[in-house]
Amino acid sequence: MSKPDPVQSRPTRAIWLMLAAVAMFALMDTGLKLLSAHYPPFQVAALRGLSSLPLVLTWALWTVGWRPLLRVRWSLHLLRGVLGIAMMASFVYALKHLPLSTAYSIFFVAPLLITALSVPFLGEQVGPRRWTAIAIGLIGVLIVLRPSGAGMLSLPGLAVLLAAAAYAVSAITVRVLVRTDTNQAMVVWLLLLMALGAGALAWPDWLALRMEDVWIVAAIGVVGTLGQYAITEAFRLGEASLIAPLEYSALVWGVALDLALWGVLPDAVTWLGAGIIIASGLYLLHRERVHLEAEHP
């Protein structure tokens, strides 16, 4: 995790921006869950990309112009597009069957997977303490996926794991792309490829959009764009080790939205598993900060 320019560093503002970004993405996921009840997963994934693309493209052209959007590493962007489609479609499928809080609890395994994947793909060193934290976090996932109504190996639970794995691999590619490509290019091409690829896969079974769902799609586009802008600014203004743990506040939003809209609450076992996963993730962030301070005293 790189440190921001001290001149630009504004930790308090970064914290508020990150909290706002998490809230925006939670609202976006709520919209996706509402749509998942009426449309196939690939169609919802395509609508997610299409809804934000005009706003994000406008932001990108306003801030960096069109040239940086074309001077990119195409192979990695195509890979991110495939991963984005897999992540969004599987997550939407899971949201149709699981409460937001449960889906979030399982998806929190993503930071653990990113740390594990950084070893073979980026050549980073992960010591025994961090491997232990990763193993404990995976135990937390198994607790959340305990044998229940549909069994431990339920398709919705596995779909969230697939989404988390796709997100983790995509995050690894971002660590490579950030050396040469702009944030704007990464966001624009991800949304465009997601819209085109998921749209093509959804086309044979495409359902006409109901008028009462148009406002949900529009809202997804707005909050998704605001969330992307806020999280980009948060990581620009604050240290990643300070900002990243705030992603876990999504569980608070998941619980609140589940209760308000669907009248459900996570049970004690889900809370236990989520707590183990979050504790493991926070410990990994702590160890990464210790390593950075040792390398750059």
C-alpha positions as a Markdown table, in Angstrom:
| # | Residue | x | y | z |
|---|---|---|---|---|
| 1 | Met | 0.0 | 0.0 | 0.0 |
| 2 | Ser | 1.5 | 3.3 | -1.1 |
| 3 | Lys | 1.4 | 6.3 | 1.1 |
| 4 | Pro | -0.3 | 9.4 | -0.2 |
| 5 | Asp | 1.5 | 12.7 | -0.8 |
| 6 | Pro | 1.8 | 14.4 | 2.7 |
| 7 | Val | 0.7 | 17.6 | 1.1 |
| 8 | Gln | -2.5 | 16.0 | -0.2 |
| 9 | Ser | -3.1 | 13.7 | 2.8 |
| 10 | Arg | -6.3 | 14.6 | 4.6 |
| 11 | Pro | -7.2 | 11.6 | 6.8 |
| 12 | Thr | -10.4 | 12.9 | 8.3 |
| 13 | Arg | -11.9 | 13.7 | 4.8 |
| 14 | Ala | -10.6 | 10.4 | 3.5 |
| 15 | Ile | -12.4 | 8.5 | 6.3 |
| 16 | Trp | -15.7 | 10.3 | 5.6 |
| 17 | Leu | -15.4 | 9.7 | 1.9 |
| 18 | Met | -14.7 | 6.0 | 2.5 |
| 19 | Leu | -17.7 | 5.6 | 4.8 |
| 20 | Ala | -19.8 | 7.4 | 2.1 |
| 21 | Ala | -18.5 | 5.1 | -0.6 |
| 22 | Val | -19.4 | 2.0 | 1.4 |
| 23 | Ala | -22.9 | 3.4 | 2.0 |
| 24 | Met | -23.3 | 4.1 | -1.7 |
| 25 | Phe | -22.3 | 0.6 | -2.7 |
| 26 | Ala | -24.6 | -0.9 | -0.1 |
| 27 | Leu | -27.5 | 1.1 | -1.6 |
| 28 | Met | -26.4 | -0.1 | -5.1 |
| 29 | Asp | -26.4 | -3.7 | -3.9 |
| 30 | Thr | -29.9 | -3.2 | -2.5 |
| 31 | Gly | -31.0 | -2.1 | -6.0 |
| 32 | Leu | -29.3 | -5.1 | -7.5 |
| 33 | Lys | -31.1 | -7.4 | -5.0 |
| 34 | Leu | -34.4 | -5.8 | -5.9 |
| 35 | Leu | -33.8 | -6.3 | -9.6 |
| 36 | Ser | -32.6 | -9.9 | -9.1 |
| 37 | Ala | -36.1 | -10.9 | -8.2 |
| 38 | His | -37.3 | -10.1 | -11.7 |
| 39 | Tyr | -34.4 | -10.4 | -14.2 |
| 40 | Pro | -31.6 | -13.0 | -14.9 |
| 41 | Pro | -28.2 | -12.4 | -13.3 |
| 42 | Phe | -26.4 | -11.5 | -16.6 |
| 43 | Gln | -29.1 | -9.0 | -17.5 |
| 44 | Val | -28.8 | -7.3 | -14.0 |
| 45 | Ala | -25.0 | -7.3 | -14.5 |
| 46 | Ala | -25.4 | -5.6 | -17.9 |
| 47 | Leu | -27.8 | -3.0 | -16.4 |
| 48 | Arg | -25.2 | -2.3 | -13.7 |
| 49 | Gly | -22.6 | -1.5 | -16.3 |
| 50 | Leu | -24.9 | 0.5 | -18.5 |
| 51 | Ser | -26.5 | 2.6 | -15.7 |
| 52 | Ser | -23.2 | 4.1 | -14.6 |
| 53 | Leu | -21.3 | 4.2 | -17.8 |
| 54 | Pro | -22.6 | 7.6 | -19.1 |
| 55 | Leu | -21.8 | 9.3 | -15.8 |
| 56 | Val | -18.4 | 7.7 | -15.4 |
| 57 | Leu | -17.4 | 8.4 | -19.0 |
| 58 | Thr | -18.4 | 12.1 | -18.5 |
| 59 | Trp | -16.2 | 12.2 | -15.4 |
| 60 | Ala | -13.3 | 10.6 | -17.1 |
| 61 | Leu | -13.4 | 12.9 | -20.2 |
| 62 | Trp | -13.7 | 15.9 | -17.9 |
| 63 | Thr | -10.8 | 15.0 | -15.7 |
| 64 | Val | -8.2 | 13.3 | -18.0 |
| 65 | Gly | -9.6 | 13.5 | -21.6 |
| 66 | Trp | -9.9 | 10.7 | -24.1 |
| 67 | Arg | -6.3 | 9.9 | -24.8 |
| 68 | Pro | -5.5 | 8.2 | -21.5 |
| 69 | Leu | -8.6 | 6.0 | -22.0 |
| 70 | Leu | -7.1 | 4.6 | -25.2 |
| 71 | Arg | -3.5 | 4.2 | -24.1 |
| 72 | Val | -4.1 | 1.1 | -21.9 |
| 73 | Arg | -2.9 | -2.5 | -21.5 |
| 74 | Trp | -5.7 | -4.1 | -23.4 |
| 75 | Ser | -5.1 | -7.7 | -22.4 |
| 76 | Leu | -5.4 | -6.9 | -18.7 |
| 77 | His | -8.5 | -4.8 | -19.2 |
| 78 | Leu | -10.1 | -7.7 | -21.1 |
| 79 | Leu | -9.3 | -10.0 | -18.3 |
| 80 | Arg | -10.8 | -7.5 | -15.8 |
| 81 | Gly | -13.9 | -7.4 | -18.0 |
| 82 | Val | -14.3 | -11.2 | -17.8 |
| 83 | Leu | -13.7 | -11.1 | -14.1 |
| 84 | Gly | -16.2 | -8.3 | -13.6 |
| 85 | Ile | -18.9 | -10.1 | -15.5 |
| 86 | Ala | -18.3 | -13.3 | -13.4 |
| 87 | Met | -18.2 | -11.3 | -10.2 |
| 88 | Met | -21.4 | -9.3 | -10.8 |
| 89 | Ala | -23.5 | -12.1 | -12.2 |
| 90 | Ser | -22.6 | -14.5 | -9.4 |
| 91 | Phe | -23.1 | -11.9 | -6.8 |
| 92 | Val | -26.5 | -10.9 | -8.2 |
| 93 | Tyr | -27.5 | -14.6 | -8.3 |
| 94 | Ala | -26.5 | -14.9 | -4.6 |
| 95 | Leu | -28.4 | -11.7 | -3.6 |
| 96 | Lys | -31.6 | -13.2 | -5.0 |
| 97 | His | -31.3 | -16.0 | -2.4 |
| 98 | Leu | -29.4 | -14.6 | 0.5 |
| 99 | Pro | -29.8 | -11.6 | 2.8 |
| 100 | Leu | -27.4 | -8.7 | 2.1 |
| 101 | Ser | -25.7 | -9.2 | 5.5 |
| 102 | Thr | -24.9 | -12.9 | 4.8 |
| 103 | Ala | -23.6 | -12.2 | 1.3 |
| 104 | Tyr | -21.4 | -9.4 | 2.7 |
| 105 | Ser | -20.1 | -11.7 | 5.5 |
| 106 | Ile | -18.9 | -14.3 | 2.9 |
| 107 | Phe | -17.6 | -11.6 | 0.5 |
| 108 | Phe | -15.4 | -10.2 | 3.2 |
| 109 | Val | -13.0 | -13.2 | 2.4 |
| 110 | Ala | -11.8 | -11.2 | -0.6 |
| 111 | Pro | -9.1 | -9.3 | 1.2 |
| 112 | Leu | -7.7 | -12.6 | 2.5 |
| 113 | Leu | -7.7 | -14.0 | -1.0 |
| 114 | Ile | -5.9 | -10.9 | -2.3 |
| 115 | Thr | -3.2 | -11.3 | 0.2 |
| 116 | Ala | -2.8 | -15.0 | -0.7 |
| 117 | Leu | -2.8 | -14.3 | -4.4 |
| 118 | Ser | -0.2 | -11.6 | -4.1 |
| 119 | Val | 2.4 | -14.3 | -3.4 |
| 120 | Pro | 2.2 | -16.2 | -6.8 |
| 121 | Phe | 1.1 | -13.2 | -9.0 |
| 122 | Leu | 3.1 | -10.3 | -7.5 |
| 123 | Gly | 5.9 | -12.1 | -5.8 |
| 124 | Glu | 5.1 | -10.5 | -2.4 |
| 125 | Gln | 6.2 | -12.1 | 0.8 |
| 126 | Val | 3.6 | -13.4 | 3.2 |
| 127 | Gly | 4.8 | -14.6 | 6.6 |
| 128 | Pro | 3.4 | -17.4 | 8.8 |
| 129 | Arg | 1.4 | -15.0 | 10.8 |
| 130 | Arg | -0.5 | -13.7 | 7.8 |
| 131 | Trp | -1.0 | -17.2 | 6.4 |
| 132 | Thr | -2.5 | -18.2 | 9.8 |
| 133 | Ala | -4.8 | -15.2 | 9.6 |
| 134 | Ile | -5.9 | -16.3 | 6.1 |
| 135 | Ala | -6.6 | -19.8 | 7.3 |
| 136 | Ile | -8.6 | -18.5 | 10.3 |
| 137 | Gly | -10.6 | -16.2 | 8.0 |
| 138 | Leu | -11.5 | -19.2 | 5.8 |
| 139 | Ile | -12.7 | -21.0 | 8.9 |
| 140 | Gly | -15.0 | -18.0 | 9.4 |
| 141 | Val | -16.4 | -18.5 | 5.9 |
| 142 | Leu | -17.1 | -22.1 | 6.6 |
| 143 | Ile | -19.0 | -21.1 | 9.7 |
| 144 | Val | -21.2 | -18.7 | 7.7 |
| 145 | Leu | -21.7 | -21.5 | 5.2 |
| 146 | Arg | -22.7 | -24.0 | 7.9 |
| 147 | Pro | -25.1 | -26.8 | 7.0 |
| 148 | Ser | -28.5 | -25.2 | 6.9 |
| 149 | Gly | -31.6 | -25.3 | 4.8 |
| 150 | Ala | -29.9 | -25.8 | 1.5 |
| 151 | Gly | -26.8 | -27.4 | 2.9 |
| 152 | Met | -23.3 | -26.1 | 3.4 |
| 153 | Leu | -22.4 | -26.2 | -0.3 |
| 154 | Ser | -25.5 | -24.2 | -1.3 |
| 155 | Leu | -25.2 | -22.6 | -4.8 |
| 156 | Pro | -25.8 | -19.0 | -3.4 |
| 157 | Gly | -23.0 | -19.3 | -0.9 |
| 158 | Leu | -20.7 | -20.7 | -3.5 |
| 159 | Ala | -21.7 | -17.9 | -5.9 |
| 160 | Val | -20.6 | -15.3 | -3.3 |
| 161 | Leu | -17.2 | -17.2 | -3.0 |
| 162 | Leu | -16.9 | -17.1 | -6.8 |
| 163 | Ala | -17.6 | -13.4 | -6.8 |
| 164 | Ala | -15.0 | -12.8 | -4.0 |
| 165 | Ala | -12.4 | -14.8 | -5.9 |
| 166 | Ala | -13.1 | -12.9 | -9.1 |
| 167 | Tyr | -12.9 | -9.6 | -7.2 |
| 168 | Ala | -9.6 | -10.7 | -5.7 |
| 169 | Val | -8.0 | -11.6 | -9.0 |
| 170 | Ser | -9.3 | -8.3 | -10.5 |
| 171 | Ala | -7.7 | -6.4 | -7.5 |
| 172 | Ile | -4.3 | -8.1 | -8.3 |
| 173 | Thr | -4.6 | -6.9 | -11.9 |
| 174 | Val | -5.3 | -3.4 | -10.7 |
| 175 | Arg | -2.0 | -3.4 | -8.7 |
| 176 | Val | -0.3 | -4.1 | -12.1 |
| 177 | Leu | -2.4 | -1.7 | -14.2 |
| 178 | Val | -2.0 | 1.2 | -11.8 |
| 179 | Arg | 1.6 | 1.5 | -12.8 |
| 180 | Thr | 0.7 | 2.5 | -16.3 |
| 181 | Asp | -3.1 | 3.2 | -16.6 |
| 182 | Thr | -5.3 | 5.9 | -15.0 |
| 183 | Asn | -8.1 | 5.1 | -12.6 |
| 184 | Gln | -10.5 | 6.6 | -15.1 |
| 185 | Ala | -9.5 | 4.2 | -17.8 |
| 186 | Met | -9.8 | 1.2 | -15.4 |
| 187 | Val | -13.3 | 2.2 | -14.3 |
| 188 | Val | -14.6 | 3.1 | -17.8 |
| 189 | Trp | -13.3 | -0.1 | -19.5 |
| 190 | Leu | -14.6 | -2.3 | -16.7 |
| 191 | Leu | -18.1 | -0.9 | -16.9 |
| 192 | Leu | -18.1 | -0.9 | -20.7 |
| 193 | Leu | -16.8 | -4.5 | -21.0 |
| 194 | Met | -19.2 | -5.6 | -18.3 |
| 195 | Ala | -22.2 | -4.0 | -20.1 |
| 196 | Leu | -21.2 | -5.5 | -23.5 |
| 197 | Gly | -20.2 | -8.9 | -22.3 |
| 198 | Ala | -23.0 | -9.5 | -19.8 |
| 199 | Gly | -25.5 | -7.9 | -22.3 |
| 200 | Ala | -24.4 | -10.4 | -25.0 |
| 201 | Leu | -24.8 | -13.4 | -22.6 |
| 202 | Ala | -28.1 | -12.1 | -21.4 |
| 203 | Trp | -29.5 | -11.3 | -24.8 |
| 204 | Pro | -31.2 | -14.6 | -25.6 |
| 205 | Asp | -33.2 | -14.4 | -22.3 |
| 206 | Trp | -33.5 | -10.6 | -22.1 |
| 207 | Leu | -36.7 | -9.4 | -20.4 |
| 208 | Ala | -38.3 | -6.1 | -21.1 |
| 209 | Leu | -37.6 | -3.6 | -18.3 |
| 210 | Arg | -40.7 | -2.9 | -16.2 |
| 211 | Met | -41.5 | 0.8 | -15.8 |
| 212 | Glu | -41.4 | 0.5 | -12.0 |
| 213 | Asp | -37.8 | -0.7 | -12.2 |
| 214 | Val | -36.5 | 2.1 | -14.3 |
| 215 | Trp | -35.9 | 4.3 | -11.3 |
| 216 | Ile | -34.0 | 1.5 | -9.6 |
| 217 | Val | -31.7 | 1.1 | -12.6 |
| 218 | Ala | -31.2 | 4.9 | -12.6 |
| 219 | Ala | -30.5 | 5.0 | -8.9 |
| 220 | Ile | -28.0 | 2.2 | -9.3 |
| 221 | Gly | -26.1 | 4.2 | -11.9 |
| 222 | Val | -26.0 | 7.3 | -9.7 |
| 223 | Val | -25.0 | 5.7 | -6.4 |
| 224 | Gly | -22.6 | 3.4 | -8.1 |
| 225 | Thr | -20.8 | 6.4 | -9.7 |
| 226 | Leu | -20.8 | 8.4 | -6.5 |
| 227 | Gly | -19.4 | 5.4 | -4.7 |
| 228 | Gln | -16.6 | 4.9 | -7.2 |
| 229 | Tyr | -15.7 | 8.6 | -7.1 |
| 230 | Ala | -15.8 | 8.6 | -3.2 |
| 231 | Ile | -13.6 | 5.5 | -2.9 |
| 232 | Thr | -11.1 | 6.8 | -5.4 |
| 233 | Glu | -10.8 | 10.1 | -3.5 |
| 234 | Ala | -10.6 | 8.3 | -0.2 |
| 235 | Phe | -7.6 | 6.3 | -1.2 |
| 236 | Arg | -6.0 | 9.4 | -2.8 |
| 237 | Leu | -6.3 | 11.4 | 0.4 |
| 238 | Gly | -5.7 | 8.8 | 3.1 |
| 239 | Glu | -3.4 | 5.8 | 3.7 |
| 240 | Ala | -4.8 | 2.5 | 2.5 |
| 241 | Ser | -4.1 | 0.9 | 5.9 |
| 242 | Leu | -6.4 | 3.6 | 7.5 |
| 243 | Ile | -9.1 | 3.5 | 4.8 |
| 244 | Ala | -9.4 | -0.2 | 3.9 |
| 245 | Pro | -10.8 | -1.4 | 7.3 |
| 246 | Leu | -13.8 | 0.9 | 6.8 |
| 247 | Glu | -15.0 | -1.4 | 4.1 |
| 248 | Tyr | -16.3 | -3.7 | 6.9 |
| 249 | Ser | -18.9 | -1.0 | 7.8 |
| 250 | Ala | -20.8 | -2.5 | 4.9 |
| 251 | Leu | -22.1 | -5.2 | 7.3 |
| 252 | Val | -23.8 | -2.5 | 9.3 |
| 253 | Trp | -25.6 | -1.3 | 6.2 |
| 254 | Gly | -26.4 | -4.8 | 5.2 |
| 255 | Val | -28.1 | -5.6 | 8.5 |
| 256 | Ala | -30.0 | -2.3 | 8.5 |
| 257 | Leu | -31.2 | -2.7 | 4.9 |
| 258 | Asp | -32.2 | -6.3 | 5.4 |
| 259 | Leu | -34.2 | -5.4 | 8.5 |
| 260 | Ala | -35.9 | -2.3 | 6.9 |
| 261 | Leu | -36.7 | -3.9 | 3.5 |
| 262 | Trp | -37.0 | -7.6 | 4.1 |
| 263 | Gly | -37.5 | -7.9 | 7.9 |
| 264 | Val | -34.6 | -10.4 | 8.4 |
| 265 | Leu | -31.6 | -10.3 | 10.7 |
| 266 | Pro | -28.5 | -12.5 | 10.7 |
| 267 | Asp | -28.4 | -15.2 | 13.4 |
| 268 | Ala | -25.8 | -15.8 | 16.0 |
| 269 | Val | -23.7 | -18.2 | 13.9 |
| 270 | Thr | -23.6 | -15.7 | 11.0 |
| 271 | Trp | -22.4 | -13.0 | 13.4 |
| 272 | Leu | -19.7 | -15.3 | 14.7 |
| 273 | Gly | -18.4 | -16.2 | 11.2 |
| 274 | Ala | -18.5 | -12.6 | 10.1 |
| 275 | Gly | -16.6 | -11.6 | 13.2 |
| 276 | Ile | -13.9 | -14.1 | 12.6 |
| 277 | Ile | -13.5 | -13.0 | 8.9 |
| 278 | Ile | -13.4 | -9.3 | 9.8 |
| 279 | Ala | -10.9 | -9.9 | 12.6 |
| 280 | Ser | -8.6 | -11.8 | 10.2 |
| 281 | Gly | -8.8 | -9.1 | 7.6 |
| 282 | Leu | -8.0 | -6.4 | 10.2 |
| 283 | Tyr | -5.0 | -8.4 | 11.4 |
| 284 | Leu | -3.7 | -8.7 | 7.9 |
| 285 | Leu | -4.0 | -4.9 | 7.4 |
| 286 | His | -2.2 | -4.4 | 10.7 |
| 287 | Arg | 0.6 | -6.8 | 9.6 |
| 288 | Glu | 0.9 | -5.1 | 6.2 |
| 289 | Arg | 1.3 | -1.7 | 7.9 |
| 290 | Val | 4.0 | -3.1 | 10.2 |
| 291 | His | 5.9 | -4.4 | 7.2 |
| 292 | Leu | 5.6 | -1.1 | 5.4 |
| 293 | Glu | 6.9 | 0.8 | 8.4 |
| 294 | Ala | 9.8 | -1.6 | 8.7 |
| 295 | Glu | 10.7 | -1.1 | 5.1 |
| 296 | His | 10.2 | 2.7 | 5.1 |
| 297 | Pro | 10.9 | 3.9 | 8.7 |
